[in-house]
């Protein structure tokens, strides 16, 4: 093995270990804190707040989206619940945009990877654009492009609290949806420790996300160690007018979780990719995906889906160009 290859391997391995340790600790800490927060702000409370405020809860919808760590696809079932609860169309749309983009995991990864100023800029652009877009779409009457069947409640199992007074049999007879477990000796239910339950959920979420996290870290480390700096600078460096819109467009079909795209982007930045282009790539990949568009067809008509994609792409390019101008 040539000395050059050995140096590249060492650089890639060092970057992999650094990102893996740092991002793993961050993911577990942030996820646990979000789990604690969600003990007090449940999905039921989110629906109640948005349905009660109708068209006036734009900022509340954005902030609630920020504390619900959904990816773009997992937002869809919750979105249906909001529509069935007759929440206002504007706040629901704000929640659709903000939930995957303002994910606490995304913000935490941005702080650790690129610094507080980048994370604050990203958060501000995503928050303001989500609120303004939701307001404008409601004022322009895009609610008429919601399918009628989206408002029809599906038959589902009772929620945790409702199940406590219901006679329905739980899917799992050994445990309730509230985290209670059955004592095998006495046959009676005993409440599981709240903090232990949150940790179990955090660890389960981490194991689910781990393949994506490792994928992003591996690709980012490979780019850092093996891809020539000149190649990145030539095609995605500063003063390349096409780099930002190209990164935004690529982000949507890429459909890679933020937990993967952010460490991947770290390798690109180290090699000379402009942060404006990275910002567009992150927003495009986190804000929308081809899978999400397919799922949205069960809720929205084509006009609303096109508006949704336009907002995400516009937000990605706006963030990219603004970051280039400001910083």
N, C-alpha and C positions, 0 to 999 in steps of 0.2 A: 504494500500500500504506500503510495507516494506521500511525502511530507505534507503536501498541500491538502490532500484528502483527509489526512489525520487532523490537521488544524481545523478544517471545516467540520469534521465530526465532533471534535471537542467543543467548538463554539455552539453547535446545534445541541449537543448534550447538556452543556451548561445552561443554555437558555431554556431547555425543556424542564430541567430540575427546578430552576428558579421560578418559572411560571407555574409549574404544577404545584409546588409547595405554597406559593403565595396565593394563588387563586383558589386552591382547595380550602385553605383556612378562611379566606374571605367568604367563599360561598357558604360554608357551614355557619359562620357567625351571623351573616346577614340573613340567611334563611331562617335561623332560629329566632332572631329578633322579629322578623316578619311573622313567624308563627305565633309568637307571644302577642303581637299587635292584633292578629286575626282572632285571638280569643275574645277580644272586646269589640272588634268590628267584623262581624260575620257577613257572609254573602246575603243573608236575609235582611240585615240592617242596611246594606248597600241598596238592595231593591226597595226597601221601605222608604229610604231617604229620597231616592230618585223618583219614585212613583208619587210621593207626596208633594214634591216640589215642581213636578211637571216641567215646564219649559224654563224654569228660573234657576236650575241647579247646575249651570255649566261648569263653574269653577269647582264646585263640590264633586261633580262627576269626574273631572280631571284628577283631583286629589285622591278620590277613592280609587281611580284607576291606577294611581301611582303606588298604592299600598296593596294591590292585588297582583301578585307575581304571575300573571298569565302570559304564555307565549301567544303568538297571533292566532293559532288554531284553537287553543283551549278557551279563548275569549268567546267563541261563537256560541257554545251552549249557554254560557252565562248571559250573553246578549239576548238570546231567545227568552230567557227568564225575565229579563228587564222589560222586553216588549209585552210579554204576557201579563206582567204586573202593571201594564199601562203607564210605564214611566214616560216622560216627555221624550219626543224624538230627538231633539237637540242634545240634551244631556246623554242619552243613550249613544248617540254618534260620537260625542266627546269621549265617552268611556271606551268605545271601540278603537279610537285612535290612541288614546293615552295609555291604556292598560299594558299592551306589550312594549311600548316605547319607554314608559317611565317605570318599568319594572325595577324594584329595588336592587335586584341582582345586577342589572345592566348598569345602574348608576354606581354601585360599589365597584364593579369591574373597571369602569371608566376612571374612577378616582385613583385606583391602585395602578392602573396601566398607563394612563395619560396625564393624570394630575387633576387637582380640584377645579382649576379654571376651565378645563375642557368639559368636565362633568357638569359644572354649573351652566356653561353655555348650551350644552346639549339639552339639559333639563329645561332651560328657559325657552328655547326654540320649540321643543316638542310640546311643552305645556301651552304656550301662547297659540301655536298653530292649531293644536287640537281644539282649544276653546273657540277660536275665531272660526274655524272650519265648521264645527258643529252648529254654531249660531247662524252662519250664512246658509248652510244647507237647510236648516229649518225655515229660515226666512224665505228661501227660494222655493219652498214647497216640495222638497225632495221626500217628504214623508209619504207622498202618494206612490212612491216606488217601493214601499214595503209590501211584501206579499201578504194577502189576507190570512193565509194559513200560519204565518209567523206569530199572529196574535192568539192562536188557538193553543191552549194549555194541553200538553201531552199527559197521559196517565203515567204517573211516576210513584215511586215509593215515598212514603211520608218522610218529612225532614226529621232531624234528630229530636227536636223538642216535641213535635207533633207525635212522634213515635212513642213518646213516654206515656201518652194518654190513649194511644190507639191500640186496637186489638189485633192489628196486623202482625204477622209473624216476621221477624227480621230475616234477611237473607242468610246471615250467619248466626245460628242460634247460640254460639258461644260468646258473642259480643254484640253490643248494641252500637248504633252509629255514634253514640256520644263517648265512645272510648271505654265503656264499662266492660268488665270481664267477669266471667262466671267462676265462682270458687268451686273447684272440682270436689272439694271435701263436703261442703255444705249445700251446694247447688244454688246458693244465693249470689246475686251480683254484687261485685265490689268495684268501687270507682278507682280507675287507674290514676296514678299521680299525673297531674296536669303537665308538669314540666318534663316528665319522662315521656309522656305522649307526644308533646311537641318535638322532643328530640327524635323519637321514632319516625315521625313524619319528615323531619328535616333530613334524617339519614336516608330514608326511602327516596326522597326527592333528589338527594345528592347521587345516589346510585343510579337513578334514572337518567340524570344529566351527565354523569361521569363519561360515558362514551363520547358525547358531543364535546365535552370539555377537553378530553384527551385528543380528540381529532383536531380541534382548533390549535391546541398547544403543539401537537406534532407537526402540523402544516406550518404554523408560525415559526417553529424552531428550525424546520428544514429550510424555509425561505431565508431565515437569518443566517444559517450556516452555509448554504450552498448557492443561493441565487445571487448573481452579481449585482452590486449596487447600481452600476450603470444601467442595467436593464430596467429596473424599477424607476429610476430617475427619468429615463428616456420616455417611458409610457405613462407614468402616473405621478411625476414629480411636479414641482411648482411651475406655474406659467403654462400648463397644458390645459387649454380651455375645455377640451373634450373629456378630461379625466373625471370631473365631478358628475356630469350627467351619465357618463358611461358606468361609473361606480354605482349610481343610484339605480339604474336600469338592471345592472347585473345582480344587485342585492336581492331583488324580488324572486326570480327563478332559482337563485342560489339556495334559498330556504335553509339557512344554517342558523342555529340558535345563537343568540347574543353571547352565551357562555362559550361558544366556539369562535364566532367571528371576531370578538374583541382580542383574544390572544393571538389569533391569526393576523389581525391588523397590527399587533405590536411588532411582529416580524417584518411586515411591510413598511412600517414607519421607520424601523431601524435601518432599512435598506434604502430609504429615501422617498417613500410615498408621501405625498402631501396630506396633512391632517384634514384638510377640507374634503379631499376625496374619501378618506377613511370615515369621516362623519357621514357622508352621503351613503357609503356602503353599509354602515351600521344601521342607519335609519331605514334604508330600503329593505334590508334583510330581516330586521326585527319588526318593522311596521306592517309588512304584508308578505304573502307567499302565494304561490300558485295553488297550494292545497287550501289555503284560507279562502281564496277567490271561489274555488269550487264549492266550499261549504257555505259561503255567503249567498250562493244562488238559491238556496232553500229559504232565505230570508228576504233578499232584495232582488229587484228587477235589474236588468242590464244597465239602465241609466244610473242607478245608485252605485252599482259596482264600479262603473267607469269613474264616477265622481270620487269614490273611495281610493282607487288607484291613483287618480290625479292628485289628490291631497297628499298621499304618501310620497309620491315622486316629487311633487312640488316642495314638500317639507324637506326631503333629503337634499335636493339641489339648493334650496334656500339656505339651509344650514351650512352646506359646503362652501358656497360663495360668501356668505356672511362671515364665516370663520376666517376665510382667506383675507377678506377686507379688514376685519377687526384685528386679527393677530398677525 
